[in-house]
Amino acid sequence: MVSIYSIISSNSRISSALPTGLVAVFVGATSGIGEATLKKFAQHANNPRAYFIGRSQEAADRIVSECQALNPRGQYIFRKADVSLIRVVDEVCEEIKAKEKFINILFLSCGIASFDRAKTTEGLHLLAALNYYARIRFITNLLSLIRHAPSLRRVVTVGGGGHEGEIDRTDFPALKIPVENLREHLTSLVTLGLEAVAQTTSEVSFVHDYPGTVRTKLLDYMSEDILKTLKFVPVDESGQRHLFLATSAKFPSADRAYIMGVPLGDGVEVAVGTSGVVSSGIYSVGADCESVSPAVLKLLNNLRERGLVEEVSQHTEGEFRRIIVG
């Protein structure tokens, strides 16, 4: 486990180890983990520029004010949007691309606690739309800007890293999968989706993590009796840990010429990627900020050997074409 002390130490060196003027995009940052990570980024980066996307203008106004208090030299730009819709994702990305020449960090934490298989107006499973499809769309739309960053190039998606399981190839959107199998299916969908994207770029690193149990609005559906039995990761600590995932050299890109990030502290080692190889560029990470177990790596290798990376990619591109082209 990477200790919180090592993580705080790493984050405290962002201003001296990384260039001034880092640009970050936070999707789903008007509450919870996204908000906490955005604030830590504002606190530690030199002259940062952060775009954050969410649904609540009221929350955004508060967050901008709080980020400005943490770091008056930063710029904090809110875009109100329903990112469960792929067409809206495209609109947001085009706006960012018109304003920026590069992006250092793309941080994705949009989500919803919904198990009723509701669909978006574009025909996607709402839960999967926020946890998978919209995130992959943001990544592919903004990848060119991330690849052009002169320093750090990192994508972090917050989800179920380490909880990968079997994928039902007859039901990629997870419209019929039993509730008890949803997390494993969607987690693998994300990890393999990242692997598909990474095949075209070796100079960007991708992290899919599980944050542990954090008391956010996503848990509002639980009763107080159940919540009392859970052990929570404090929101502030979660923000620290996710900023570490977004900035540490523990998670380098596959191309050794582009190994960028805050240098590792004592006792912190470069992570093992989803391929089972150190510094492979794609990482599935647990709440301890360490790579997943050998058992999960074996399962991912099995999915890979069965051609699921290609099938997931083809399905995803097919859904995007259906929505955009018709």
Secondary structure, DSSP 8 states (H G I E B T S, - for coil): ---HHHHHHHHHTHHHHS-SS-EEEEES-SSHHHHHHHHHHHHHSSS-EEEEEES-HHHHHHHHHHHHHH-TTSEEEEEE--TTSHHHHHHHHHHHHHH-S--SEEEE-------S--B-TTS-BHHHIIIIIHHHHHHHHHHHHHHT-SS--EEEEES-TT------TT-TT-SSS-HHHHHHHHHHHHHHHHHHHHTT-SSSEEEEE------SGGGTTS-HHHHTT-----HHHHHHHHHHHHHBTTS--SSGGG--SB---TT----B-TTSSBT-SEEEE-TTSSB--HHHHHHHHHHHHTTHHHHHHHHHHHHHHHHHT-
